[in-house]
Amino acid sequence: MPAKAPYWFPAKRYGWGWGLPSSWQGWLVMACYVALLGLGFALFPPASQTAEFILYVVGLTVLLIAICWVKGEPPRWRWGDKS
């Protein structure tokens, strides 16, 4: 059985969810997310196309969360290190 690839997004030490990326693939995903958010400001100016901009941001964020869910450490509530 091949070794499992390391997680792109480690779990946060406290709380639920993921922290900053721990691999170049995770950083690439984050860079694309930020770049696409910037593109959203040009495509859907929030002052004139608020609803479209919000839908765009929500869609991107759902995609980011899906990637974190698949390529990240399994999420659960954490209270820090037990040691």
Distance bins in CASP14 RR format, pairs under 12 A and 6 or more apart:
PFRMAT RR
TARGET T0000
AUTHOR 0000-0000-0000
RMODE 2
METHOD distances of the structure
MODEL  1
4 71 0 0 0 0 0 1 0 0 0 0 0
4 72 0 0 0 0 0 1 0 0 0 0 0
4 73 0 0 0 0 0 1 0 0 0 0 0
5 22 0 0 0 0 0 1 0 0 0 0 0
5 23 0 0 0 0 1 0 0 0 0 0 0
5 25 0 0 0 0 1 0 0 0 0 0 0
5 26 0 0 0 0 0 1 0 0 0 0 0
5 70 0 0 0 0 0 1 0 0 0 0 0
5 71 0 0 0 0 1 0 0 0 0 0 0
5 72 0 0 0 0 0 1 0 0 0 0 0
6 21 0 0 0 0 0 1 0 0 0 0 0
6 22 1 0 0 1 0 0 0 0 0 0 0
6 23 1 0 0 1 0 0 0 0 0 0 0
6 24 0 0 0 0 0 1 0 0 0 0 0
6 25 0 0 0 0 1 0 0 0 0 0 0
6 26 0 0 0 0 0 1 0 0 0 0 0
6 71 0 0 0 0 1 0 0 0 0 0 0
6 72 0 0 0 0 1 0 0 0 0 0 0
6 73 0 0 0 0 1 0 0 0 0 0 0
7 17 0 0 0 0 0 1 0 0 0 0 0
7 18 0 0 0 0 1 0 0 0 0 0 0
7 19 0 0 0 0 0 1 0 0 0 0 0
7 20 0 0 0 0 0 1 0 0 0 0 0
7 21 0 0 0 0 1 0 0 0 0 0 0
7 22 1 0 0 1 0 0 0 0 0 0 0
7 23 1 0 0 1 0 0 0 0 0 0 0
7 25 0 0 0 0 0 1 0 0 0 0 0
7 26 0 0 0 0 1 0 0 0 0 0 0
7 67 0 0 0 0 0 1 0 0 0 0 0
7 68 0 0 0 0 1 0 0 0 0 0 0
7 69 0 0 0 0 0 1 0 0 0 0 0
7 70 0 0 0 0 0 1 0 0 0 0 0
7 71 1 0 0 1 0 0 0 0 0 0 0
7 72 1 0 1 0 0 0 0 0 0 0 0
7 73 1 0 1 0 0 0 0 0 0 0 0
7 74 0 0 0 0 1 0 0 0 0 0 0
7 75 0 0 0 0 0 1 0 0 0 0 0
8 18 0 0 0 0 1 0 0 0 0 0 0
8 19 0 0 0 0 0 1 0 0 0 0 0
8 20 0 0 0 0 0 1 0 0 0 0 0
8 21 1 0 1 0 0 0 0 0 0 0 0
8 22 1 0 0 1 0 0 0 0 0 0 0
8 23 1 0 1 0 0 0 0 0 0 0 0
8 24 0 0 0 0 1 0 0 0 0 0 0
8 25 1 0 1 0 0 0 0 0 0 0 0
8 26 1 0 1 0 0 0 0 0 0 0 0
8 27 0 0 0 0 1 0 0 0 0 0 0
8 28 0 0 0 0 1 0 0 0 0 0 0
8 29 1 0 0 1 0 0 0 0 0 0 0
8 30 0 0 0 0 1 0 0 0 0 0 0
8 64 0 0 0 0 0 1 0 0 0 0 0
8 67 1 0 0 1 0 0 0 0 0 0 0
8 68 1 0 0 1 0 0 0 0 0 0 0
8 69 0 0 0 0 0 1 0 0 0 0 0
8 70 0 0 0 0 1 0 0 0 0 0 0
8 71 1 0 1 0 0 0 0 0 0 0 0
8 72 1 0 1 0 0 0 0 0 0 0 0
8 73 0 0 0 0 1 0 0 0 0 0 0
9 17 0 0 0 0 1 0 0 0 0 0 0
9 18 1 1 0 0 0 0 0 0 0 0 0
9 19 1 0 0 1 0 0 0 0 0 0 0
9 20 1 0 0 1 0 0 0 0 0 0 0
9 21 1 0 1 0 0 0 0 0 0 0 0
9 22 1 0 0 1 0 0 0 0 0 0 0
9 23 0 0 0 0 1 0 0 0 0 0 0
9 25 0 0 0 0 1 0 0 0 0 0 0
9 26 1 0 0 1 0 0 0 0 0 0 0
9 27 0 0 0 0 0 1 0 0 0 0 0
9 29 0 0 0 0 1 0 0 0 0 0 0
9 30 0 0 0 0 1 0 0 0 0 0 0
9 33 0 0 0 0 0 1 0 0 0 0 0
9 64 0 0 0 0 1 0 0 0 0 0 0
9 65 0 0 0 0 0 1 0 0 0 0 0
9 66 0 0 0 0 0 1 0 0 0 0 0
9 67 0 0 0 0 1 0 0 0 0 0 0
9 68 1 0 1 0 0 0 0 0 0 0 0
9 69 0 0 0 0 1 0 0 0 0 0 0
9 70 0 0 0 0 1 0 0 0 0 0 0
9 71 1 0 0 1 0 0 0 0 0 0 0
9 72 1 0 1 0 0 0 0 0 0 0 0
9 73 1 0 0 1 0 0 0 0 0 0 0
9 74 0 0 0 0 0 1 0 0 0 0 0
9 75 0 0 0 0 1 0 0 0 0 0 0
10 17 0 0 0 0 1 0 0 0 0 0 0
10 18 1 0 0 1 0 0 0 0 0 0 0
10 19 1 0 0 1 0 0 0 0 0 0 0
10 20 0 0 0 0 1 0 0 0 0 0 0
10 21 0 0 0 0 1 0 0 0 0 0 0
10 22 1 0 1 0 0 0 0 0 0 0 0
10 23 0 0 0 0 1 0 0 0 0 0 0
10 26 0 0 0 0 0 1 0 0 0 0 0
10 68 0 0 0 0 0 1 0 0 0 0 0
10 71 0 0 0 0 0 1 0 0 0 0 0
10 72 1 0 0 1 0 0 0 0 0 0 0
10 73 1 0 1 0 0 0 0 0 0 0 0
10 74 0 0 0 0 0 1 0 0 0 0 0
10 75 0 0 0 0 0 1 0 0 0 0 0
10 78 0 0 0 0 0 1 0 0 0 0 0
11 17 1 0 0 1 0 0 0 0 0 0 0
11 18 1 0 0 1 0 0 0 0 0 0 0
11 19 1 0 0 1 0 0 0 0 0 0 0
11 20 0 0 0 0 0 1 0 0 0 0 0
11 22 0 0 0 0 0 1 0 0 0 0 0
11 68 0 0 0 0 1 0 0 0 0 0 0
11 69 0 0 0 0 0 1 0 0 0 0 0
11 72 1 0 0 1 0 0 0 0 0 0 0
11 73 1 0 1 0 0 0 0 0 0 0 0
11 74 1 0 0 1 0 0 0 0 0 0 0
11 75 1 0 0 1 0 0 0 0 0 0 0
11 76 1 0 0 1 0 0 0 0 0 0 0
11 77 0 0 0 0 1 0 0 0 0 0 0
11 78 1 0 0 1 0 0 0 0 0 0 0
11 79 0 0 0 0 0 1 0 0 0 0 0
11 80 0 0 0 0 1 0 0 0 0 0 0
11 81 0 0 0 0 0 1 0 0 0 0 0
12 18 1 0 0 1 0 0 0 0 0 0 0
12 19 1 0 1 0 0 0 0 0 0 0 0
12 20 0 0 0 0 1 0 0 0 0 0 0
12 22 0 0 0 0 0 1 0 0 0 0 0
12 68 0 0 0 0 0 1 0 0 0 0 0
12 72 0 0 0 0 0 1 0 0 0 0 0
12 73 0 0 0 0 1 0 0 0 0 0 0
12 75 0 0 0 0 1 0 0 0 0 0 0
12 76 0 0 0 0 0 1 0 0 0 0 0
12 77 0 0 0 0 1 0 0 0 0 0 0
12 78 1 0 0 1 0 0 0 0 0 0 0
12 79 0 0 0 0 0 1 0 0 0 0 0
12 80 0 0 0 0 1 0 0 0 0 0 0
13 19 0 0 0 0 1 0 0 0 0 0 0
13 20 0 0 0 0 0 1 0 0 0 0 0
13 73 0 0 0 0 0 1 0 0 0 0 0
13 77 0 0 0 0 0 1 0 0 0 0 0
13 78 1 0 0 1 0 0 0 0 0 0 0
13 79 0 0 0 0 1 0 0 0 0 0 0
13 80 1 0 1 0 0 0 0 0 0 0 0
13 81 1 0 0 1 0 0 0 0 0 0 0
13 82 0 0 0 0 0 1 0 0 0 0 0
14 76 0 0 0 0 0 1 0 0 0 0 0
14 77 0 0 0 0 1 0 0 0 0 0 0
14 78 1 0 0 1 0 0 0 0 0 0 0
14 79 1 0 0 1 0 0 0 0 0 0 0
14 80 1 0 1 0 0 0 0 0 0 0 0
14 81 0 0 0 0 1 0 0 0 0 0 0
15 75 0 0 0 0 1 0 0 0 0 0 0
15 76 0 0 0 0 1 0 0 0 0 0 0
15 77 1 0 1 0 0 0 0 0 0 0 0
15 78 1 0 1 0 0 0 0 0 0 0 0
15 79 1 0 0 1 0 0 0 0 0 0 0
15 80 0 0 0 0 1 0 0 0 0 0 0
16 65 0 0 0 0 0 1 0 0 0 0 0
16 68 0 0 0 0 0 1 0 0 0 0 0
16 73 0 0 0 0 0 1 0 0 0 0 0
16 74 0 0 0 0 0 1 0 0 0 0 0
16 75 1 0 1 0 0 0 0 0 0 0 0
16 76 1 0 0 1 0 0 0 0 0 0 0
16 77 1 0 1 0 0 0 0 0 0 0 0
16 78 1 0 0 1 0 0 0 0 0 0 0
16 79 0 0 0 0 0 1 0 0 0 0 0
17 64 0 0 0 0 0 1 0 0 0 0 0
17 65 0 0 0 0 1 0 0 0 0 0 0
17 68 1 0 0 1 0 0 0 0 0 0 0
17 69 0 0 0 0 1 0 0 0 0 0 0
17 72 0 0 0 0 1 0 0 0 0 0 0
17 73 0 0 0 0 1 0 0 0 0 0 0
17 74 0 0 0 0 1 0 0 0 0 0 0
17 75 1 0 1 0 0 0 0 0 0 0 0
17 76 0 0 0 0 1 0 0 0 0 0 0
17 77 0 0 0 0 1 0 0 0 0 0 0
17 78 0 0 0 0 1 0 0 0 0 0 0
18 26 0 0 0 0 1 0 0 0 0 0 0
18 29 0 0 0 0 0 1 0 0 0 0 0
18 30 0 0 0 0 0 1 0 0 0 0 0
18 64 0 0 0 0 1 0 0 0 0 0 0
18 65 0 0 0 0 1 0 0 0 0 0 0
18 67 0 0 0 0 1 0 0 0 0 0 0
18 68 1 0 1 0 0 0 0 0 0 0 0
18 69 0 0 0 0 1 0 0 0 0 0 0
18 70 0 0 0 0 0 1 0 0 0 0 0
18 71 0 0 0 0 1 0 0 0 0 0 0
18 72 1 0 0 1 0 0 0 0 0 0 0
18 73 1 0 0 1 0 0 0 0 0 0 0
18 74 0 0 0 0 0 1 0 0 0 0 0
18 75 1 0 0 1 0 0 0 0 0 0 0
18 76 0 0 0 0 0 1 0 0 0 0 0
18 78 0 0 0 0 0 1 0 0 0 0 0
19 26 0 0 0 0 0 1 0 0 0 0 0
19 30 0 0 0 0 0 1 0 0 0 0 0
19 68 0 0 0 0 1 0 0 0 0 0 0
19 72 0 0 0 0 1 0 0 0 0 0 0
19 73 0 0 0 0 1 0 0 0 0 0 0
19 75 0 0 0 0 0 1 0 0 0 0 0
19 78 0 0 0 0 0 1 0 0 0 0 0
20 26 0 0 0 0 1 0 0 0 0 0 0
20 27 0 0 0 0 1 0 0 0 0 0 0
20 29 0 0 0 0 0 1 0 0 0 0 0
20 30 1 0 0 1 0 0 0 0 0 0 0
20 68 0 0 0 0 0 1 0 0 0 0 0
20 72 0 0 0 0 0 1 0 0 0 0 0
21 27 1 0 1 0 0 0 0 0 0 0 0
21 28 0 0 0 0 1 0 0 0 0 0 0
21 29 1 0 0 1 0 0 0 0 0 0 0
21 30 1 0 1 0 0 0 0 0 0 0 0
21 31 0 0 0 0 1 0 0 0 0 0 0
21 32 0 0 0 0 0 1 0 0 0 0 0
21 33 0 0 0 0 0 1 0 0 0 0 0
21 64 0 0 0 0 0 1 0 0 0 0 0
21 67 0 0 0 0 0 1 0 0 0 0 0
21 68 0 0 0 0 1 0 0 0 0 0 0
21 71 0 0 0 0 1 0 0 0 0 0 0
21 72 0 0 0 0 1 0 0 0 0 0 0
21 73 0 0 0 0 0 1 0 0 0 0 0
22 29 0 0 0 0 0 1 0 0 0 0 0
22 30 0 0 0 0 0 1 0 0 0 0 0
22 68 0 0 0 0 0 1 0 0 0 0 0
22 71 0 0 0 0 0 1 0 0 0 0 0
22 72 0 0 0 0 1 0 0 0 0 0 0
22 73 0 0 0 0 1 0 0 0 0 0 0
23 29 0 0 0 0 1 0 0 0 0 0 0
23 30 0 0 0 0 0 1 0 0 0 0 0
23 71 0 0 0 0 1 0 0 0 0 0 0
23 72 0 0 0 0 1 0 0 0 0 0 0
23 73 0 0 0 0 0 1 0 0 0 0 0
24 30 0 0 0 0 0 1 0 0 0 0 0
24 31 0 0 0 0 0 1 0 0 0 0 0
25 31 0 0 0 0 0 1 0 0 0 0 0
25 32 0 0 0 0 0 1 0 0 0 0 0
25 67 0 0 0 0 1 0 0 0 0 0 0
25 68 0 0 0 0 0 1 0 0 0 0 0
25 70 0 0 0 0 0 1 0 0 0 0 0
25 71 1 0 0 1 0 0 0 0 0 0 0
25 72 0 0 0 0 0 1 0 0 0 0 0
26 32 0 0 0 0 1 0 0 0 0 0 0
26 33 0 0 0 0 1 0 0 0 0 0 0
26 64 0 0 0 0 0 1 0 0 0 0 0
26 67 0 0 0 0 1 0 0 0 0 0 0
26 68 0 0 0 0 1 0 0 0 0 0 0
26 70 0 0 0 0 0 1 0 0 0 0 0
26 71 1 0 0 1 0 0 0 0 0 0 0
26 72 0 0 0 0 1 0 0 0 0 0 0
27 33 0 0 0 0 0 1 0 0 0 0 0
27 34 0 0 0 0 0 1 0 0 0 0 0
28 34 0 0 0 0 0 1 0 0 0 0 0
28 35 0 0 0 0 0 1 0 0 0 0 0
28 67 0 0 0 0 0 1 0 0 0 0 0
28 71 0 0 0 0 0 1 0 0 0 0 0
29 35 0 0 0 0 0 1 0 0 0 0 0
29 36 0 0 0 0 0 1 0 0 0 0 0
29 60 0 0 0 0 0 1 0 0 0 0 0
29 63 0 0 0 0 1 0 0 0 0 0 0
29 64 1 0 0 1 0 0 0 0 0 0 0
29 65 0 0 0 0 0 1 0 0 0 0 0
29 66 0 0 0 0 0 1 0 0 0 0 0
29 67 1 0 1 0 0 0 0 0 0 0 0
29 68 0 0 0 0 1 0 0 0 0 0 0
29 70 0 0 0 0 0 1 0 0 0 0 0
29 71 1 0 0 1 0 0 0 0 0 0 0
29 72 0 0 0 0 0 1 0 0 0 0 0
30 36 0 0 0 0 0 1 0 0 0 0 0
30 37 0 0 0 0 0 1 0 0 0 0 0
30 60 0 0 0 0 0 1 0 0 0 0 0
30 64 0 0 0 0 1 0 0 0 0 0 0
30 67 0 0 0 0 1 0 0 0 0 0 0
30 68 0 0 0 0 1 0 0 0 0 0 0
30 71 0 0 0 0 0 1 0 0 0 0 0
31 37 0 0 0 0 0 1 0 0 0 0 0
31 38 0 0 0 0 0 1 0 0 0 0 0
31 64 0 0 0 0 0 1 0 0 0 0 0
32 38 0 0 0 0 0 1 0 0 0 0 0
32 39 0 0 0 0 0 1 0 0 0 0 0
32 60 0 0 0 0 1 0 0 0 0 0 0
32 63 0 0 0 0 1 0 0 0 0 0 0
32 64 0 0 0 0 1 0 0 0 0 0 0
32 67 0 0 0 0 1 0 0 0 0 0 0
33 39 0 0 0 0 0 1 0 0 0 0 0
33 40 0 0 0 0 0 1 0 0 0 0 0
33 57 0 0 0 0 0 1 0 0 0 0 0
33 59 0 0 0 0 0 1 0 0 0 0 0
33 60 1 0 0 1 0 0 0 0 0 0 0
33 61 0 0 0 0 1 0 0 0 0 0 0
33 62 0 0 0 0 0 1 0 0 0 0 0
33 63 0 0 0 0 1 0 0 0 0 0 0
33 64 1 0 1 0 0 0 0 0 0 0 0
33 65 0 0 0 0 0 1 0 0 0 0 0
33 66 0 0 0 0 0 1 0 0 0 0 0
33 67 0 0 0 0 1 0 0 0 0 0 0
33 68 0 0 0 0 0 1 0 0 0 0 0
34 40 0 0 0 0 0 1 0 0 0 0 0
34 41 0 0 0 0 0 1 0 0 0 0 0
34 57 0 0 0 0 0 1 0 0 0 0 0
34 60 0 0 0 0 1 0 0 0 0 0 0
34 61 0 0 0 0 0 1 0 0 0 0 0
34 64 0 0 0 0 0 1 0 0 0 0 0
35 41 0 0 0 0 0 1 0 0 0 0 0
35 42 0 0 0 0 0 1 0 0 0 0 0
35 60 0 0 0 0 0 1 0 0 0 0 0
36 42 0 0 0 0 0 1 0 0 0 0 0
36 43 0 0 0 0 1 0 0 0 0 0 0
36 44 0 0 0 0 0 1 0 0 0 0 0
36 56 0 0 0 0 1 0 0 0 0 0 0
36 57 0 0 0 0 1 0 0 0 0 0 0
36 59 0 0 0 0 1 0 0 0 0 0 0
36 60 1 0 1 0 0 0 0 0 0 0 0
36 61 0 0 0 0 0 1 0 0 0 0 0
36 63 0 0 0 0 1 0 0 0 0 0 0
36 64 0 0 0 0 1 0 0 0 0 0 0
37 43 0 0 0 0 0 1 0 0 0 0 0
37 44 0 0 0 0 0 1 0 0 0 0 0
37 46 0 0 0 0 0 1 0 0 0 0 0
37 53 0 0 0 0 0 1 0 0 0 0 0
37 56 0 0 0 0 1 0 0 0 0 0 0
37 57 1 0 0 1 0 0 0 0 0 0 0
37 58 0 0 0 0 0 1 0 0 0 0 0
37 59 0 0 0 0 0 1 0 0 0 0 0
37 60 1 0 0 1 0 0 0 0 0 0 0
37 61 0 0 0 0 1 0 0 0 0 0 0
37 63 0 0 0 0 0 1 0 0 0 0 0
37 64 0 0 0 0 1 0 0 0 0 0 0
38 44 0 0 0 0 0 1 0 0 0 0 0
38 45 0 0 0 0 0 1 0 0 0 0 0
38 46 0 0 0 0 0 1 0 0 0 0 0
38 53 0 0 0 0 0 1 0 0 0 0 0
38 56 0 0 0 0 0 1 0 0 0 0 0
38 57 0 0 0 0 1 0 0 0 0 0 0
38 60 0 0 0 0 1 0 0 0 0 0 0
39 45 0 0 0 0 0 1 0 0 0 0 0
39 53 0 0 0 0 0 1 0 0 0 0 0
39 56 0 0 0 0 1 0 0 0 0 0 0
39 57 0 0 0 0 0 1 0 0 0 0 0
39 60 0 0 0 0 1 0 0 0 0 0 0
40 46 0 0 0 0 1 0 0 0 0 0 0
40 49 0 0 0 0 1 0 0 0 0 0 0
40 52 0 0 0 0 1 0 0 0 0 0 0
40 53 1 0 0 1 0 0 0 0 0 0 0
40 54 0 0 0 0 0 1 0 0 0 0 0
40 55 0 0 0 0 0 1 0 0 0 0 0
40 56 1 0 1 0 0 0 0 0 0 0 0
40 57 1 0 0 1 0 0 0 0 0 0 0
40 59 0 0 0 0 0 1 0 0 0 0 0
40 60 0 0 0 0 1 0 0 0 0 0 0
41 47 0 0 0 0 0 1 0 0 0 0 0
41 48 0 0 0 0 0 1 0 0 0 0 0
41 49 0 0 0 0 0 1 0 0 0 0 0
41 52 0 0 0 0 0 1 0 0 0 0 0
41 53 1 0 0 1 0 0 0 0 0 0 0
41 56 0 0 0 0 1 0 0 0 0 0 0
41 57 0 0 0 0 1 0 0 0 0 0 0
42 49 0 0 0 0 0 1 0 0 0 0 0
42 53 0 0 0 0 0 1 0 0 0 0 0
42 56 0 0 0 0 0 1 0 0 0 0 0
43 49 0 0 0 0 1 0 0 0 0 0 0
43 52 0 0 0 0 1 0 0 0 0 0 0
43 53 0 0 0 0 1 0 0 0 0 0 0
43 55 0 0 0 0 0 1 0 0 0 0 0
43 56 1 0 0 1 0 0 0 0 0 0 0
43 57 0 0 0 0 0 1 0 0 0 0 0
43 60 0 0 0 0 0 1 0 0 0 0 0
44 50 0 0 0 0 1 0 0 0 0 0 0
44 51 0 0 0 0 1 0 0 0 0 0 0
44 52 1 0 1 0 0 0 0 0 0 0 0
44 53 1 0 1 0 0 0 0 0 0 0 0
44 54 0 0 0 0 1 0 0 0 0 0 0
44 55 0 0 0 0 1 0 0 0 0 0 0
44 56 1 0 1 0 0 0 0 0 0 0 0
44 57 0 0 0 0 1 0 0 0 0 0 0
44 58 0 0 0 0 0 1 0 0 0 0 0
44 60 0 0 0 0 0 1 0 0 0 0 0
45 52 0 0 0 0 1 0 0 0 0 0 0
45 53 1 0 0 1 0 0 0 0 0 0 0
45 56 0 0 0 0 0 1 0 0 0 0 0
46 52 0 0 0 0 1 0 0 0 0 0 0
46 53 1 0 1 0 0 0 0 0 0 0 0
46 54 0 0 0 0 1 0 0 0 0 0 0
46 55 0 0 0 0 0 1 0 0 0 0 0
46 56 0 0 0 0 1 0 0 0 0 0 0
46 57 0 0 0 0 1 0 0 0 0 0 0
47 53 0 0 0 0 1 0 0 0 0 0 0
49 55 0 0 0 0 1 0 0 0 0 0 0
49 56 0 0 0 0 1 0 0 0 0 0 0
49 57 0 0 0 0 0 1 0 0 0 0 0
50 56 0 0 0 0 0 1 0 0 0 0 0
50 57 0 0 0 0 0 1 0 0 0 0 0
51 57 0 0 0 0 0 1 0 0 0 0 0
51 58 0 0 0 0 0 1 0 0 0 0 0
52 58 0 0 0 0 0 1 0 0 0 0 0
52 59 0 0 0 0 0 1 0 0 0 0 0
53 59 0 0 0 0 0 1 0 0 0 0 0
53 60 0 0 0 0 0 1 0 0 0 0 0
54 60 0 0 0 0 0 1 0 0 0 0 0
54 61 0 0 0 0 0 1 0 0 0 0 0
55 61 0 0 0 0 0 1 0 0 0 0 0
55 62 0 0 0 0 0 1 0 0 0 0 0
56 62 0 0 0 0 0 1 0 0 0 0 0
56 63 0 0 0 0 0 1 0 0 0 0 0
57 63 0 0 0 0 0 1 0 0 0 0 0
57 64 0 0 0 0 0 1 0 0 0 0 0
58 64 0 0 0 0 0 1 0 0 0 0 0
58 65 0 0 0 0 0 1 0 0 0 0 0
59 65 0 0 0 0 1 0 0 0 0 0 0
59 66 0 0 0 0 1 0 0 0 0 0 0
60 66 0 0 0 0 0 1 0 0 0 0 0
60 67 0 0 0 0 0 1 0 0 0 0 0
61 67 0 0 0 0 0 1 0 0 0 0 0
61 68 0 0 0 0 0 1 0 0 0 0 0
62 68 0 0 0 0 0 1 0 0 0 0 0
62 69 0 0 0 0 0 1 0 0 0 0 0
63 69 0 0 0 0 0 1 0 0 0 0 0
63 70 0 0 0 0 0 1 0 0 0 0 0
64 70 0 0 0 0 0 1 0 0 0 0 0
64 71 0 0 0 0 0 1 0 0 0 0 0
64 72 0 0 0 0 0 1 0 0 0 0 0
65 71 0 0 0 0 0 1 0 0 0 0 0
65 72 0 0 0 0 0 1 0 0 0 0 0
65 75 0 0 0 0 1 0 0 0 0 0 0
66 72 0 0 0 0 0 1 0 0 0 0 0
68 74 0 0 0 0 0 1 0 0 0 0 0
68 75 0 0 0 0 1 0 0 0 0 0 0
69 75 1 0 0 1 0 0 0 0 0 0 0
END
